[in-house]
Each structure stands twice: as structure tokens, then as C-alpha cells.
Amino acid sequence: MSIVVGVLSLLLTIAFVGAGGARLAGAKPMRAYSEHLGLSAGVSRAIGALELAAAAGLIAGLWVRPAGLAASIGLVFLLVATVARHVRAGDPPALAAPPAALGVLAVANAVLLGLV
């Protein structure tokens, strides 16, 4: 495994352990964010669980490449949906930029895992 894939996987893992953990814990900022995007509390918790599962898959992918690839692809779909929700909510591009950037990192990770 290349160093680039390892670094990308770890950066994504850190981001989604934080986000998923905050969603599952019901942190007030995450609740407000979910409400703004029109997500129910149950859907928000499900997304948090998916984010934590993806983080676990990224870590497992350091040793088992297909797990990391599946986790990266799953994150791409999740992040595309998040950007779409921002567009639907009429948010300025600055609010959609963080999930878009994470999506680009997830795509890069998936491509590199597929090539290695």
C-alpha cells in the first residue's frame, strides 16, 4: 500500500469518526445541521452509523484493500447526497464545499485503492 493511500485513508477516518460520533451522540451542532438539510433524527443517526462503519472500513482497508475500497465508494455516494442536499436547501457554495472536498478525497482514495 502506498503512503498516499494510507494518509488519505487516515484523514478520511479522522473526519468521519468525528462526524459519525457527533451524529450518534446527538451533538447540538449536528442536530441543527441535519435539521437544516431536512433530515429526521433517525436518518441522521443512520448516517452517523454509516460514517462510523466507513471509518472502520477505511482502517481495515489498510490491511484488506477491498474493505477500504468499499468504504471509499460508500463515502463517495454519501457525500454526493450531502452536496445535493445543500443544493436543494439553496445553500451557498461555501456550505457545500467541505462535503465536496471530502468527496474528492474519497474518490481519490477509491481510485488509488483500485489501482494499487
C-alpha positions in Angstrom: 0.0 0.0 0.0 1.3 3.4 -0.9 1.9 6.2 1.6 -0.6 8.4 -0.2 -3.4 5.8 0.2 -2.6 5.4 3.9 -2.6 9.2 4.5 -5.9 9.7 2.6 -7.5 6.8 4.5 -6.4 8.2 7.8 -7.6 11.7 7.0 -11.0 10.4 5.9 -11.1 8.2 9.0 -10.5 11.1 11.4 -13.1 13.2 9.6 -15.8 10.5 9.7 -15.1 9.2 13.2 -15.6 12.8 14.4 -18.7 13.4 12.3 -20.3 10.0 12.8 -19.6 10.0 16.6 -21.1 13.5 16.9 -24.2 12.5 15.0 -24.7 9.4 17.1 -24.2 11.3 20.3 -26.8 13.8 19.2 -24.4 16.8 19.4 -26.4 20.0 19.1 -24.4 21.4 16.1 -25.0 18.1 14.2 -28.7 18.2 15.1 -29.0 21.7 13.7 -27.1 20.8 10.6 -29.3 17.8 10.0 -32.5 19.8 10.6 -31.2 22.5 8.1 -30.8 19.8 5.5 -34.3 18.4 6.2 -33.1 15.1 7.8 -35.0 13.5 10.7 -33.2 12.5 13.8 -33.5 8.8 12.8 -32.0 9.4 9.4 -29.2 11.5 11.0 -28.3 8.7 13.4 -28.3 6.2 10.5 -25.9 8.4 8.6 -23.7 8.7 11.7 -23.6 4.9 11.9 -22.7 4.7 8.2 -20.0 7.2 8.7 -18.5 5.2 11.6 -18.8 2.0 9.5 -17.0 3.7 6.7 -14.2 4.8 9.1 -13.9 1.2 10.3 -13.7 0.1 6.7 -11.0 2.6 5.8 -8.9 1.4 8.8 -9.5 -2.3 7.8 -8.6 -1.3 4.2 -5.0 -0.6 5.4 -4.7 -4.4 5.5 -7.6 -5.6 3.4 -7.8 -3.5 0.3 -11.4 -4.4 -0.7 -12.7 -3.1 2.6 -11.0 0.2 2.1 -12.3 0.4 -1.5 -15.9 -0.4 -0.4 -15.7 2.2 2.4 -14.3 4.9 0.0 -17.0 4.2 -2.6 -19.7 4.3 0.1 -18.4 7.6 1.3 -18.5 9.0 -2.3 -22.2 8.2 -2.5 -22.9 9.6 0.9 -21.0 12.8 0.1 -22.7 13.3 -3.3 -26.0 13.0 -1.5 -24.9 15.6 1.1 -23.8 18.1 -1.6 -27.2 17.5 -3.3 -29.0 18.2 -0.1 -27.1 21.5 0.2 -28.0 22.5 -3.3 -31.6 21.6 -2.6 -31.6 23.7 0.5 -30.4 26.7 -1.5 -27.1 26.9 0.4 -24.2 29.0 -0.9 -21.3 27.0 -2.4 -19.2 27.7 0.7 -21.5 25.4 2.8 -21.3 22.6 0.2 -17.6 22.9 -0.2 -16.5 20.8 2.8 -18.5 17.7 1.9 -17.5 18.2 -1.8 -13.8 18.3 -0.8 -14.2 15.2 1.3 -15.9 13.6 -1.6 -13.0 14.4 -3.9 -10.6 12.8 -1.3 -12.9 9.7 -1.1 -12.8 9.4 -4.9 -9.0 9.7 -5.0 -8.7 7.1 -2.3 -11.1 4.7 -4.2 -9.2 5.2 -7.4 -5.8 4.7 -5.8 -7.0 1.6 -3.9 -8.4 0.2 -7.2 -5.0 0.8 -8.9 -2.7 -0.5 -6.2 
